[in-house]
Amino acid sequence: MSDQLSATRKAVAAAQRVVVKVGSSSLTTTKGGLAAERLATLVDTVARRVAAGGQVVLVSSGAIAAGIAPLGLSRRPKDLATQQAAASVGQQALAHAYAESFSRYDLTVGQVLLTADDVVRRGHYRNAQRTLDRLLGLGAVPVVNENDTVATHEIRFGDNDRLAALVSHLVGADALILLSDVDALYDGDPRCGGASVIREVNGDADMAGVHAGRTGASGLGTGGMASKVEAARVACSSGIPVLLTSAALAERALGPADVGTAFAATGSRLSARRFWLAHAAGANGRLWLDDGAVAAVVKRRRSLLAAGITAVEGAFDGGDVVELVNPAGKVVGRGVVAYDAAELPDLIGRSTHELPAEQRREVVHADDLVPLR
């Protein structure tokens, strides 16, 4: 690592409010159960950051893995019911371990369990935001995890990396630190030899030729490097710099930030509503646009009119979130649609002056629309 730190690393090191995500493999043993010493070491590092005046939200995996040994299971369960049972046992153990460990520094822990529904639904999103802000304001350390005991396949985040990216925006974090069992991002699998480390990512061009695997090496987690890269993209696109490294290097990551891979913020910070539209809300349908409408929506940030729509896909009601798709089938934006799906076929492709007076309004208003890169 060069003595000259990048602007991204300086921003991470100076962050006043930071979200730290730690994976299952960093907190649990291969046979299941918590690795107490590793958890305590992580808590030591977080406590030092808090003592220095920072605020930390800890997004912690490990509930299912921590429940494996107590339930007498030989490996991470694959069926949903057993995963939920393991989570119900492991989450209790995980929360108790964090509370006990942080108490050594007179720090209070607040457990926050979320499902995807809590960020997909606008009202739930605001409630989660208020809860986390209040915990931080009271000097507590929020420990966030997906609520695996009740989450179904339909309402899961899929992994805590994405959850960490969403929480970073939810709390207005100045940086996101992703801790796993790999020390940095490589252009290939470092276990196979010949892979080169990537220290700085300033945009998509720096990711050319990178092949990130999708499963974790330990078999305890669900994320893998691909989900971490995607989480970094989500956070960076809304103005939050990201540092990716191993849990073993947490002290350096939460200190001078001179380890791992640094992802530069590539976009401006979105309002809570626009971020929710772009990354958290579930889409109930699609509107296919012609090239003119794509240019108006993406480049000029205009409202979407009926004249630029070529097809309607899905069943949705006015007020639902829909995806906006270009002629090649690529999603170029998301927004809140003003019409029911059943109303649109008679309107699409028609200029505003051709429509009845009561239907001369935008299909998706610019204030309710977010272009996607």
Phi, psi and omega in degrees: 000133181292151177293337181269106181285146177289164178299326179296313180295322177297321179294320178294316181296327183268358185302130179277322177240120185229142173258129179243122177253132179234137184272167182301318185296339181274348185240347185232163178273164182294339179266002184096158184096156184281142172268092191302319183294320180293320177297317180296322179295320177296316179299319177305315183292315179297318181298324178294321179296319179294318179297332180277002176107002181272168174241135184232130169253124183259116174262109191242122168279180172119352184295311181295314180299323181290341180268355184295305183295313181301331180270001178074025179274151182268340181204172177299126182291151180258335181274147188298317183298319180287326174300316180294321178295316179297321180295322182295327177280313184291325181296322178297316180295320182294314181296319179296318180297317178294317181298316179296317184289318179289336179296339177298339180247015182057035177255136179267139179255136174244118181276130178232111179256128184236150165245167179302330179301331183287342175247344175285321179273126188303317181296318178296321179303313181293322179296316178297320179299314181295319180298313181294318178299319182291320177301314179295320179297331179272003176085011179274165175253105178290132174247113187254140174212157172292141181280078185295341183288336181238346183293136175255172180302329184285337185239025179271149171290331183100322176193161183280352175295311177297318177304317180297321178296318179293319179294325179302317178285323181305320184261004182066042182294150176271345179196156175236130178243121181256116181251131180219207178257010178240137189284345182189178174274134178242161179279000176200189180283113182295342180286341183267354180081152177084357180276144181253141180283145176248113185274325184229134174237111181254000180171180183299330181299329180286349180261000181299129178083002180275131178243106182258123179293159186257350180240151179285155184286330186280338185082001181265332183257181182237351190279292187079173185293327181301318181290330178289321177296318179294320177298320178298320179297317179299312181294314182296325182294344178247024170089015182249116177290153185229142173238128180245123178200188181269156178298332178296338181254021184301323181298319177288323181296319180271002176252251183284352179059040185256023180234171172067205180246130179257128178254119182285145173296128184250350181226175178271157182290126181275156171295162181301321182292316182291325176294318177302316178298317187286320193235339187252323186289141176279137180268136182257000180182185181223145170244124179270131186246152171277173185299323180295319179291323177300315179298319181293318184284314187275313186274319185257359177055042178268167174289156177269125179255161183299329184298333184267003181264133181253338181199156179236135183228132176101173178246115181214162178248160173303131185102348176280161175270134178231158174269145176253127191238137179277174183302337180274358179091008180271135178286121183247356179184172176220150179193171178268118184277144184267352183236157169287155179302324182292337181278334192285325183306327179281350185254330190297143180081358183257138178292157184302318183291346178274348185269155173301153186304321183287351180245014179271059177228164182296144174287318172225116181288147181303327180289342181248026187226135179234115174292147178244143179283000000 
